[in-house]
Amino acid sequence: MYAGITVFNNRYLSGTRFFYHINQHSSDTLRVAYIGDSWAAFHQNHPCNIAKTIEDSIHRPVIVESYGICGITSKAFYQSFFDNQDLKSFLNKGYDYCFISVGINDTYKRTSISDYKKGIDYTILFLLYNNIQPIILEIPDYNILKAYNIQAFPRRCFRNTMSIITGIPLDCKQQYRNALDDLIREKDYNGKVSIIRYKSWNNNYKNDLKTLYRSDGMHLNHYGYDVLDKEIIKVILERLSTRRGDIPEEVTEKNAILIDTDEHFIDKQANAIPALYNHPEEL
């Protein structure tokens, strides 16, 4: 048993699924993946300086590639590792580091915090299993209230009612940040997973909405990507200067890990195709 996930020997058990191996590249090129929701999708068109900056520091070739699925939640994104062939092909190029932007839609759609933790946890385990260093984006300080206000009236009523019933404020970003902290502590991911804290780059709410975000208050503009990219660079260079965290013994081929894929954890968005943001209710 590791991290609350059961280890089985029968790969044909119903409702379970094996991790699979991603191709491991053998070149001296440092390969960085930038994956997740629409923040990753938009990053595909951003003139990113991550590769050049790291190359200048380590004197090795660096490649940075992005892949995003708009509107996707953390649990749906994890499921896409198995069900989305484009994402599987992307990952099979082989990467050393993987920056993950998921969870924003969890806060926006008010998915359960337990599902958020589960999606992040399984994503981390899958990457560690493939010897890829995860870099997780803590929920940024986007304008969640503006996002709510553009929703249809019935959905706004539902969110207001749920906020009263659960006692969780409409601006629930901090509750999900706390859940990520709980996960890192509970699963002892310190040293194995890097977290980009929102306060390190997005700590001035009113000013940042003007300078880092587009007019919708939800998506980064080019300058916002530049600021976030600098944090990604910092994390990677710090990791390269120290010994990489060991992959947990349980996350190995010897102990084949199966992931519960019961219907409560499967999201219909898992098969969503990459697309630029084109709907006010999908981030």
Secondary structure, DSSP 8 states (H G I E B T S, - for coil): -BTTB-B-S-TT-TT--B--------SS-EEEEEEESHHHHHHTTS---HHHHHHHHH-S-EEEEEEE-TT--HHHHHHHHHH-HHHHHHHTT--SEEEEE-SHHHHHHT--HHHHHHHHHHHHHHHHHTT-EEEEE------HHHHHHTS-HHHHHHHHHHHHHH---S--HHHHHHHHHHHHHHTT-BTTBEEE-GGGT---HHHHHHHTB-TTSSSB-HHHHHHHHHHHHHHHHHHHTS------TTSSSSS-BB----GGG--GGGG--------TT--
